[in-house]
Amino acid sequence: MGSRRGRFPVEWGRNALPGVPSIRKGGRALEDAVVLMAKAPVAGRVKTRLCPPLRPGESAALFACMLGDTADEMSTLHRVRRYLFLDPPVPADFPRGEPFSAFERFPQRGEDLGDRMRNAAATAFRRGARRVVIVGADCPALSAGTVRRAFRELSTGASFVFGPSTDGGFYLAGLSSPDERLFQGIRWSTAEVLRNAAARCRILSAPFSFLPPGRDVDTGEDLLALREWVRTHERPACPRTREWITGFLGPGGGGFPGSPERTPGPPRGSRSRRGG
């Protein structure tokens, strides 16, 4: 990964709050943990598959909106410990106020996506979690209710839970134990990620479940789908993302504004996730 640094394309808030969630509330340990994995929204480092139709600064601005909205939505979860794992290098001006003040922050570690997810989950389990749900920041339809459902699945018998995405990967992965074998033998960044993960669960004889499907925002086709989703759904609120996509594409039909280089790149289906 590159090491380009730069300032963020949008303001997220400056009301810094020093506290983070306690591992205990009301004398009871917090047994559920949500892990948000992301990159800092710096032009040229995030959502490069959106270029074209977007320019690097535009894709970074959109990702900043999605990241802020996802952090807001996860902050509404009660009795849940929250972690933000950022892919280094992290610019010095990365916001520490709301909504990110509700998260404990760590750097991502690992050679590939599987390593980074495994290490993030292991950190949450070491710090007292019994159930861990890992999410990214590029699925605006991901709601706190969906994450709560994942925790319920994990607390009622599932060893693993997945939120399938339309590109063949997943927008959410939940674990009820720190079993690193889940992340082995998976062909990351392909359309086979979810299939590989399900096959791994069967090899391990581990019960698993699926949540309703969702859609990441990775391609120009996804941008058009996001505009339609914004038009037809009121929740989650994701105000930053709604304002950005409506301002860029307009509320109605039609394609991408501007010159011919706005033509979208290859159709989706060749890559999966996580971390921005």
Backbone torsions as a table, in degrees:
resi	resn	phi	psi	omega
1	MET	NA	152.2	-176.6
2	GLY	-74.5	175.0	-179.4
3	SER	-125.9	24.5	-179.7
4	ARG	-66.2	139.1	177.9
5	ARG	-117.0	159.4	178.5
6	GLY	179.4	169.3	-179.2
7	ARG	-84.0	155.9	-178.3
8	PHE	-71.8	147.2	-176.7
9	PRO	-78.8	-12.8	-179.2
10	VAL	-140.2	160.2	173.5
11	GLU	-87.0	137.9	178.6
12	TRP	-114.3	-8.3	-178.7
13	GLY	125.8	147.0	-174.3
14	ARG	-123.1	8.6	-178.0
15	ASN	-84.5	81.6	-176.2
16	ALA	-68.0	134.4	175.8
17	LEU	-116.4	125.0	-173.3
18	PRO	-73.0	-24.0	-171.6
19	GLY	-85.0	157.3	171.5
20	VAL	-127.6	161.7	-177.2
21	PRO	-58.1	137.4	177.5
22	SER	-75.6	149.8	177.2
23	ILE	-68.7	-12.3	175.9
24	ARG	-129.7	141.6	174.1
25	LYS	-135.5	127.8	-179.6
26	GLY	61.3	27.3	178.0
27	GLY	82.1	1.2	-178.9
28	ARG	-114.8	138.2	180.0
29	ALA	-68.4	145.2	173.7
30	LEU	-82.9	113.2	-173.9
31	GLU	-98.0	-11.2	178.3
32	ASP	-106.4	138.2	179.4
33	ALA	-135.7	135.1	173.7
34	VAL	-109.0	132.8	180.0
35	VAL	-112.3	118.4	176.0
36	LEU	-101.6	117.7	-178.9
37	MET	-107.5	131.4	-174.9
38	ALA	-159.1	169.2	168.0
39	LYS	-106.6	157.1	170.2
40	ALA	-67.5	136.7	-175.4
41	PRO	-77.1	75.8	-179.6
42	VAL	-108.1	133.2	-178.1
43	ALA	-56.0	132.5	-179.8
44	GLY	90.6	-9.3	-179.7
45	ARG	-112.9	-17.4	-176.3
46	VAL	-127.1	145.6	173.8
47	LYS	49.8	46.0	-178.9
48	THR	-69.7	-21.3	178.0
49	ARG	-73.1	-10.4	174.4
50	LEU	-84.0	0.5	-177.1
51	CYS	-114.9	106.6	-7.5
52	PRO	-76.8	168.9	15.1
53	PRO	-84.5	-15.0	-179.1
54	LEU	-85.7	161.4	168.1
55	ARG	-90.8	159.2	-176.2
56	PRO	-53.6	-41.6	178.8
57	GLY	-65.4	-34.6	179.3
58	GLU	-70.0	-42.2	179.7
59	SER	-65.9	-35.7	176.8
60	ALA	-67.1	-39.7	178.3
61	ALA	-63.5	-42.3	177.7
62	LEU	-63.6	-44.0	-179.5
63	PHE	-64.7	-36.3	175.7
64	ALA	-59.3	-40.4	177.5
65	CYS	-64.4	-46.7	-178.3
66	MET	-65.3	-39.2	179.3
67	LEU	-64.9	-45.9	178.2
68	GLY	-62.1	-41.4	179.6
69	ASP	-67.5	-40.3	178.4
70	THR	-63.4	-43.4	177.7
71	ALA	-62.0	-40.5	175.8
72	ASP	-59.0	-48.0	-176.6
73	GLU	-64.8	-42.8	179.7
74	MET	-68.1	-24.9	179.3
75	SER	-70.2	-16.1	178.2
76	THR	-81.2	-8.6	178.1
77	LEU	-72.0	129.0	-179.9
78	HIS	-96.7	149.4	178.5
79	ARG	54.9	40.6	179.0
80	VAL	-132.7	133.2	175.4
81	ARG	-83.5	138.1	-173.7
82	ARG	-119.5	134.0	178.3
83	TYR	-128.1	139.8	174.3
84	LEU	-115.6	115.2	178.2
85	PHE	-105.9	115.6	-176.1
86	LEU	-106.2	138.6	177.2
87	ASP	-76.0	118.0	-178.8
88	PRO	-72.2	158.8	1.7
89	PRO	-80.1	145.5	179.6
90	VAL	-103.9	121.1	179.5
91	PRO	-57.7	148.9	-178.0
92	ALA	-63.4	-23.4	-177.3
93	ASP	-93.6	15.2	175.5
94	PHE	-60.7	130.8	-173.0
95	PRO	-61.6	141.9	176.1
96	ARG	-115.4	-2.7	177.6
97	GLY	-85.8	-165.0	178.8
98	GLU	-61.0	144.1	-0.2
99	PRO	-87.7	3.0	-172.4
100	PHE	-80.1	-13.6	178.8
101	SER	-68.1	-13.7	178.5
102	ALA	-83.1	0.2	-175.0
103	PHE	-118.9	143.4	165.3
104	GLU	-83.7	137.0	-169.6
105	ARG	-109.2	136.7	177.6
106	PHE	-140.4	154.7	171.8
107	PRO	-80.7	145.5	171.7
108	GLN	-70.3	144.3	178.6
109	ARG	-133.6	136.9	176.1
110	GLY	139.0	157.0	-177.1
111	GLU	-77.5	-34.8	-179.7
112	ASP	-136.2	-178.1	-176.0
113	LEU	-60.6	-40.4	179.2
114	GLY	-61.2	-43.4	177.5
115	ASP	-60.5	-44.2	-176.4
116	ARG	-66.8	-40.3	177.9
117	MET	-67.3	-42.5	179.9
118	ARG	-61.5	-45.1	-179.5
119	ASN	-66.4	-38.0	178.3
120	ALA	-65.3	-45.6	178.5
121	ALA	-62.7	-41.2	179.9
122	ALA	-61.2	-38.3	177.4
123	THR	-61.4	-45.5	-179.8
124	ALA	-64.0	-41.1	178.8
125	PHE	-66.7	-40.3	178.7
126	ARG	-61.9	-29.1	-177.2
127	ARG	-91.6	14.2	169.3
128	GLY	111.3	-3.7	-179.5
129	ALA	-71.3	148.6	172.3
130	ARG	-110.3	-16.8	176.4
131	ARG	-139.5	133.7	-177.5
132	VAL	-128.8	130.8	176.1
133	VAL	-118.4	125.5	-178.9
134	ILE	-105.7	130.0	178.8
135	VAL	-132.8	162.6	171.6
136	GLY	-108.6	-169.6	-174.7
137	ALA	-117.3	15.9	-174.9
138	ASP	-119.8	27.5	175.0
139	CYS	-126.6	85.2	-174.6
140	PRO	-57.6	-24.8	-179.4
141	ALA	-77.3	-7.0	179.5
142	LEU	-67.4	121.6	-177.6
143	SER	-111.5	161.4	173.9
144	ALA	-60.2	-34.0	177.9
145	GLY	-62.0	-38.0	177.3
146	THR	-65.5	-40.1	177.9
147	VAL	-65.5	-41.2	176.6
148	ARG	-59.9	-40.5	178.4
149	ARG	-62.4	-39.0	177.7
150	ALA	-61.8	-43.6	177.6
151	PHE	-61.9	-38.8	178.1
152	ARG	-63.6	-42.3	177.8
153	GLU	-59.5	-42.3	-178.7
154	LEU	-69.8	-30.0	-178.5
155	SER	-86.6	-5.9	-178.4
156	THR	-120.9	27.3	170.1
157	GLY	125.0	-21.7	-179.4
158	ALA	-77.7	134.4	172.9
159	SER	-80.7	-33.4	179.5
160	PHE	-139.2	152.5	176.0
161	VAL	-140.8	141.9	-177.6
162	PHE	-129.4	143.9	169.0
163	GLY	-103.6	103.3	-175.4
164	PRO	-66.4	140.2	173.8
165	SER	-110.8	159.5	-172.4
166	THR	-70.0	-10.9	-179.9
167	ASP	-92.4	7.6	179.9
168	GLY	93.4	-0.6	176.9
169	GLY	-104.7	-146.8	176.4
170	PHE	-145.3	146.5	178.5
171	TYR	-93.6	-8.1	-178.6
172	LEU	-152.2	140.8	172.5
173	ALA	-137.2	129.1	180.0
174	GLY	-120.0	146.3	-178.5
175	LEU	-134.2	143.4	176.3
176	SER	-103.4	0.7	177.1
177	SER	-158.6	157.7	-178.3
178	PRO	-80.3	62.0	-178.1
179	ASP	-92.2	100.2	-175.3
180	GLU	-70.0	-11.4	-178.5
181	ARG	-66.7	-21.7	179.5
182	LEU	-58.7	-34.6	-172.2
183	PHE	-93.6	9.3	179.7
184	GLN	-98.5	146.7	175.0
185	GLY	73.4	21.3	-179.7
186	ILE	-106.0	132.8	177.4
187	ARG	-85.5	90.7	-177.0
188	TRP	-67.7	156.1	178.3
189	SER	61.9	36.3	173.7
190	THR	-135.1	171.7	177.6
191	ALA	-78.4	3.0	-177.5
192	GLU	-103.1	7.4	-172.7
193	VAL	-59.7	-52.8	-177.8
194	LEU	-64.4	-40.8	178.1
195	ARG	-61.5	-43.0	177.7
196	ASN	-62.3	-42.7	-179.0
197	ALA	-64.5	-42.0	178.7
198	ALA	-65.0	-39.8	177.6
199	ALA	-63.2	-38.2	177.7
200	ARG	-62.9	-40.7	178.1
201	CYS	-61.8	-40.2	179.8
202	ARG	-66.7	-39.7	177.6
203	ILE	-61.0	-37.7	-179.1
204	LEU	-82.6	-2.2	-175.1
205	SER	54.0	39.1	-177.9
206	ALA	-104.4	124.1	178.0
207	PRO	-64.5	138.2	-179.8
208	PHE	-141.7	162.1	-179.4
209	SER	-142.0	162.8	179.4
210	PHE	-115.3	143.3	171.9
211	LEU	-93.2	173.3	175.4
212	PRO	-58.8	147.5	-178.4
213	PRO	-67.5	154.6	177.0
214	GLY	-138.0	179.9	-176.5
215	ARG	-134.1	122.7	172.7
216	ASP	-75.9	161.9	175.3
217	VAL	-106.4	98.0	-175.8
218	ASP	-125.0	-22.8	-172.0
219	THR	-134.9	171.2	175.9
220	GLY	-60.0	-37.0	176.3
221	GLU	-59.8	-38.0	178.6
222	ASP	-68.1	-32.2	177.5
223	LEU	-63.1	-43.3	178.2
224	LEU	-65.2	-39.8	177.0
225	ALA	-65.2	-36.0	177.9
226	LEU	-63.8	-41.6	177.4
227	ARG	-59.9	-41.4	179.1
228	GLU	-67.1	-40.0	178.1
229	TRP	-62.1	-43.2	178.7
230	VAL	-60.3	-38.7	-178.6
231	ARG	-69.0	-29.5	-171.3
232	THR	-108.9	-3.9	-178.4
233	HIS	-130.3	138.1	178.1
234	GLU	-96.9	-23.4	-178.3
235	ARG	-128.3	146.7	-2.9
236	PRO	-63.8	164.2	-173.6
237	ALA	-65.9	-47.7	-178.0
238	CYS	29.8	62.7	-173.6
239	PRO	-64.0	-35.5	-178.6
240	ARG	-65.2	-46.3	-178.4
241	THR	-65.8	-42.4	178.8
242	ARG	-60.5	-44.7	-179.7
243	GLU	-64.4	-41.1	-177.7
244	TRP	-66.4	-50.7	-174.8
245	ILE	-67.3	-36.0	178.1
246	THR	-69.1	-38.8	178.1
247	GLY	-68.1	-32.9	-176.8
248	PHE	-81.4	-47.1	-174.9
249	LEU	-100.9	-16.6	-173.4
250	GLY	84.5	162.5	-175.0
251	PRO	-79.3	-17.8	-173.9
252	GLY	-99.9	-154.5	-179.3
253	GLY	-80.7	-165.1	-179.5
254	GLY	101.2	169.0	-176.9
255	GLY	-98.7	-144.9	-174.7
256	PHE	-90.4	141.7	-179.3
257	PRO	-75.2	159.9	169.7
258	GLY	96.5	-151.5	-168.9
259	SER	-87.1	173.2	-176.9
260	PRO	-58.6	-26.8	-179.3
261	GLU	-68.0	-5.8	175.0
262	ARG	-73.9	-7.5	-179.0
263	THR	-55.8	129.5	-177.7
264	PRO	-60.9	157.8	176.7
265	GLY	-78.2	-161.2	-177.8
266	PRO	-60.0	151.6	178.1
267	PRO	-62.3	159.8	-177.7
268	ARG	-70.6	171.4	175.2
269	GLY	119.1	-3.7	-177.0
270	SER	-104.4	-6.6	-178.6
271	ARG	-142.0	160.9	174.1
272	SER	-124.2	-143.6	-163.3
273	ARG	-128.2	174.5	48.1
274	ARG	-151.3	171.0	171.1
275	GLY	93.8	17.9	173.9
276	GLY	104.8	NA	NA
